[in-house]
Amino acid sequence: MELSSPVFYGLNHLAEKSDQDKPILVLGAGVIGLSTALQLLILQYSNVTVLSEHFPPFTTSDGAGGVWFPYKAEPLEKVIDWAIKTREVLKHLTNLPECGVSYSTGCFVEVGKPESEPWWKTIVENYRVLEKEKVPHSFDYGYECTLPVIETHKYLQWLMIQIVSRGGKLVQHHVKNIKDCIQRYRPHAVINCTGIGSNSLFQDSLVYPVRGLTLKLRNLSNQRSSRWYLSETDKNRGLIYVFIRNDITIVGGTVDEKVNEVLVPKERIDKIYQNAIELVPELKNSIIVDKWSGLRPYREKVRLEIDDTFSPVILIHNYGHGGSGWTVHWACAQNAVSLLQSASKEIPKSKM
């Protein structure tokens, strides 16, 4: 299958000839916005512009851990469906080293006694229960499986290169007022992928920030192999994740709801580091080389729908993916493009 073929990317409905040249704005340059823009171009929409105040490497998507797994996003049934469809495309992209997508085996480890098998058992690959001797010392049980892992900086750079090479435009512009934006650019359609920015730009009080933090540790050994560890049941520790890559180790994290401040107190950073060492003792002498914090856009339900507020300009929302942006990005972008293609037939009322 050729890389230029839409089918390679799970896409099959090309733009109508009458729509191909119409200007389309994509607001936001995280993984949701960039993947949406790329899909439009793959489907032969030729006049696509991405507007954003920040582009990689200065977006929330850049700092994410990059492991595929549905987390903190609703409704769960839809999120699982989007996640599985996105994973199928990620499998294809493992053939492109420049994308930074690979598969890695790792484990979920927890404390206490398991009440039942995990809900996600049937959606992951190579699932099995860990033998007691393979569970880290300060934990009680665990499960192993294989998941896609994405080097976020590589993937985002690949998306931008693809967009530009296909004729798309990347424009740094902080959109403060959507009416002014529409008057200035005169688009046929706007696809809103601004995440937490939708709170102010579209007065959506249902979307709110959930602060996350990651640390990057320099690997001290050249013998490491790619592997990941996750834990979240211990109330004293909170969420812990360790993603060991060949080049660097990423450690997190925090789930600070409705916190707008991205700066994290030093004691929180120290706690995350110590939690990671308890989970993976070999990290004990690793050195922190970088810190990052960002605001995940959480919402009671992902907003993926048409909004007729600015009719006849088509407005489509694609945001509120919480901690699952990387996990569902491709399928959600695909749904957003499908909504655009159907919008000429009927534009439903906003369900906000």
SVG drawing of the C-alpha trace seen along z (x, -y; Angstrom):
<svg xmlns="http://www.w3.org/2000/svg" viewBox="-30 -41 56 57">
<polyline fill="none" stroke="black" stroke-width="0.4" points="0.0,0.0 1.5,-3.4 2.2,-6.0 0.5,-8.6 -2.8,-6.6 -5.6,-7.8 -6.3,-4.1 -2.9,-3.8 -4.2,-6.3 -7.6,-4.7 -9.3,-7.3 -11.4,-6.8 -13.8,-9.7 -12.0,-12.3 -13.3,-15.9 -15.9,-16.8 -14.4,-18.7 -16.6,-21.7 -15.1,-21.8 -11.5,-21.2 -10.4,-24.8 -12.6,-26.3 -10.6,-27.8 -10.6,-25.7 -9.2,-26.9 -7.9,-24.5 -7.5,-26.2 -4.9,-24.7 -1.5,-22.9 -1.5,-20.1 -1.7,-16.5 -5.5,-16.9 -5.3,-20.0 -2.3,-18.9 -3.7,-15.4 -7.0,-17.0 -5.2,-19.4 -3.2,-16.5 -6.3,-14.4 -7.9,-17.3 -4.9,-17.6 -4.7,-13.8 -8.4,-13.9 -7.5,-16.7 -8.7,-19.7 -6.1,-22.1 -6.7,-25.3 -6.0,-24.4 -4.5,-26.8 -3.6,-25.9 -3.8,-28.9 -2.2,-28.7 -0.5,-30.8 2.0,-28.0 3.4,-25.3 5.6,-22.3 7.7,-22.0 5.7,-24.5 2.3,-22.7 0.7,-20.5 1.0,-17.6 4.8,-17.9 5.1,-17.1 2.8,-14.1 4.2,-10.6 3.1,-9.3 1.8,-5.9 -1.4,-4.7 -4.0,-4.0 -7.6,-5.4 -7.3,-7.6 -9.5,-10.3 -11.8,-10.9 -15.5,-10.3 -17.8,-8.8 -15.7,-5.6 -17.4,-3.5 -16.7,-6.2 -13.2,-6.7 -12.4,-3.0 -13.7,-2.9 -11.6,-6.0 -8.6,-4.5 -8.8,-1.2 -9.1,-2.9 -6.2,-5.2 -4.1,-2.2 -4.7,-0.6 -3.2,-3.7 -0.3,-3.8 0.5,-0.2 1.0,-1.3 3.1,-4.3 5.6,-2.0 6.9,-1.4 7.9,-5.1 10.9,-5.6 10.6,-9.4 7.2,-9.2 8.7,-7.8 6.0,-5.2 6.9,-1.8 5.4,1.0 6.6,1.7 5.8,4.2 5.2,2.9 3.1,3.4 0.4,1.9 1.3,2.5 -1.0,1.8 -1.4,2.2 -3.9,4.1 -6.0,7.0 -7.5,6.9 -11.3,7.0 -11.6,8.3 -9.7,8.3 -9.1,4.8 -11.7,3.3 -9.1,2.7 -8.1,6.4 -9.9,7.0 -8.6,3.9 -4.8,4.3 -2.5,6.8 -0.5,9.7 -2.3,9.3 -1.3,11.5 -1.2,11.5 2.3,10.9 3.9,13.5 4.4,12.3 8.1,12.4 8.0,10.0 5.9,7.4 8.1,4.4 8.9,4.7 6.5,2.1 3.5,3.3 1.2,6.3 0.1,7.4 0.3,6.4 -0.6,7.0 1.6,7.0 0.6,6.0 2.0,4.4 1.0,0.9 2.0,-1.7 4.5,-4.2 5.0,-7.6 8.0,-9.8 5.9,-12.9 8.4,-15.4 9.2,-13.3 5.5,-12.6 4.5,-16.3 7.4,-17.4 6.4,-14.7 2.8,-16.0 4.0,-19.6 6.4,-18.5 3.5,-16.5 1.1,-19.4 3.6,-21.9 4.7,-19.4 1.1,-18.9 0.4,-22.6 -1.0,-23.4 -0.1,-26.6 1.0,-27.0 0.3,-30.5 1.2,-31.7 -1.8,-33.7 -3.4,-33.9 -7.1,-33.8 -8.8,-35.8 -12.2,-36.4 -13.7,-33.9 -16.0,-36.4 -12.9,-38.6 -11.1,-35.5 -13.9,-34.6 -14.2,-38.1 -10.4,-38.2 -9.9,-34.9 -13.4,-34.4 -13.3,-30.6 -15.7,-28.0 -15.2,-26.0 -13.5,-26.2 -12.4,-23.1 -11.8,-24.0 -9.0,-22.0 -8.0,-24.5 -8.4,-22.2 -8.5,-24.2 -8.6,-27.4 -12.2,-26.6 -13.1,-27.7 -12.5,-31.4 -12.7,-31.3 -16.2,-29.6 -17.3,-30.2 -17.4,-26.5 -17.4,-26.2 -17.5,-22.4 -13.9,-22.2 -11.3,-22.6 -7.6,-22.1 -6.1,-19.0 -2.4,-19.7 0.2,-17.1 3.9,-17.0 6.7,-14.9 10.4,-14.7 13.0,-13.6 15.8,-11.5 19.1,-10.8 19.7,-7.1 22.8,-5.9 23.1,-2.6 23.4,-1.7 21.7,1.6 18.2,0.4 15.4,1.6 12.2,-0.2 9.7,0.5 7.0,-1.2 5.4,-1.1 2.1,-2.5 0.3,-2.6 -2.5,-4.7 -4.4,-2.8 -2.2,-3.8 -3.8,-7.0 -0.6,-8.0 1.5,-7.9 -1.2,-8.9 -0.5,-8.4 2.9,-7.1 4.3,-6.3 7.8,-5.5 8.5,-5.2 12.0,-3.9 13.1,-4.6 16.5,-3.9 17.4,-7.6 15.7,-8.9 13.3,-8.0 10.1,-10.0 8.6,-10.0 5.2,-11.4 2.8,-12.5 0.1,-14.6 -3.6,-14.8 -4.3,-18.3 -7.9,-19.1 -8.9,-22.7 -5.4,-24.1 -4.5,-26.8 -0.9,-27.3 1.6,-25.3 4.5,-25.8 4.7,-22.8 6.2,-23.1 9.6,-21.5 8.2,-19.1 5.8,-17.7 8.7,-17.2 10.7,-15.4 7.8,-13.2 7.2,-12.2 10.9,-11.3 10.9,-9.2 7.7,-7.5 9.3,-6.5 12.4,-5.1 10.0,-3.0 8.4,-1.7 11.7,-1.2 14.6,-1.1 17.2,-1.1 16.4,-4.8 17.9,-5.7 21.0,-7.4 19.4,-8.9 19.7,-12.6 16.7,-14.9 17.6,-16.8 14.3,-18.5 10.9,-19.2 7.6,-20.0 4.1,-20.7 0.9,-21.4 -2.8,-21.6 -4.8,-18.7 -8.2,-19.7 -10.7,-17.6 -14.5,-17.7 -17.4,-15.6 -17.7,-14.4 -15.3,-15.0 -16.9,-17.7 -16.9,-16.4 -19.8,-18.0 -21.1,-20.6 -22.0,-24.0 -24.2,-26.2 -23.6,-29.4 -21.8,-31.1 -23.8,-29.6 -23.2,-29.6 -19.6,-29.2 -19.3,-25.6 -17.9,-25.3 -16.8,-21.9 -15.5,-21.2 -12.9,-18.6 -11.6,-19.0 -11.9,-17.9 -9.9,-14.7 -8.5,-14.8 -5.5,-12.4 -6.4,-10.5 -5.4,-13.0 -2.6,-10.9 -4.7,-7.7 -7.7,-8.9 -6.2,-11.7 -6.4,-10.1 -10.0,-8.7 -11.3,-11.9 -9.7,-13.9 -11.3,-11.5 -14.7,-12.1 -14.2,-15.8 -13.5,-15.6 -16.5,-13.4 -18.7,-16.0 -17.3,-18.6 -18.1,-16.4 -21.7,-15.9 -22.3,-19.5 -23.5,-20.7 -26.5,-18.3 -27.5,-19.3 -26.0,-21.3 -27.4,-20.0 -27.9,-22.4 -25.0,-22.6 -25.4,-20.1 -23.2,-22.1"/>
</svg>
